Amino acid sequence: MKNYKNILLINYGGIGDEILFLPTIDSVKKTYPNSKITLALEPRSKSIKNLSNNIDEIICVDIKAEGIKKYFNILFFIISTWFKGFDCVISSGKSPLVAVILFLTGIKERIGYGSKTGFLLTKKVELNENQYAGKMYHDLAKPIINDRYQNPNIEIIGKFELNPELKKDEYICIHPGVSKMSISKNILKCPNVDFWKNLIVGLLKKGKQVVLLGTNDDKDLIEQLLKIDEISNNSNFKNYFNKTKNIMEMAFLMKNANSVICVDSAPLHVAVCVKAKIFAVFGPTNEVKLVPKEENINVIKNNNCDCRPCLWHKRMQNCDQSECLNIDYNLILDKIN
């Protein structure tokens, strides 16, 4: 096995995609503990560096820029790699352009998924999309590592303490939203406000303490929930909207919760990392690819919708009906004592 000293990893996407990529980073670092690990990613996901001690440096590449600027950004990235002395690069992405970009970097060892330009790689990996995405990414590193796959993990770094109003293992965290970028592209993965209203009211009637999480992406949905007197006037309801300063603090809250309820979004992957008891609400996306099969993870979906999952392999946006989002909140309530 070669002794790589300076390894470049490339994975574009949101923070959830970077969390799913963590097992790959961890295995590479474990196999090459003295190597420098650089991760190239989109600017919106740069906070991943705060969740891992195995990332030494990040390079931000705005591949979502409009028009010709996107290609200037890619060109600038390629040129920048010429001066960094990388001896190995591993990149996700199934586009034939990936292998071309890796070839142009001039890095001697180039690893990626096989495509029609795969001859430009030094090692091709078969792309198996019919598995948990964490494992799919981890396949990329197999040619150069000797480490087995393990699910994403976050170690809580820093001194955090629960607010005195919360007791460990007794409160339920709910993160109801998804990114505004997804919504703007008509990629809808979140049930409507009535689902969350009925769920939260039902939990409060059971005497459960509910902690509502969210950031500015979730503002519209959360503002609607806060207008409901049955929720906002209940002493067991705690509004933590925009009160977590960073992902690590949110991870701490989830780790100490009785359970976490969320949709297919970045907070779901954070909850997986801290091994919380999870109720993961899925609409058009495929839970097989997005959550590992673990006893602590309960997938909640519309069991009467035969056309799901469809997003990404059959369509790139929701259909007009989105029947898959008509989910019965009692599927969660019935499982919480």
Disulfide bonds with the S-S distance in Angstrom:
none
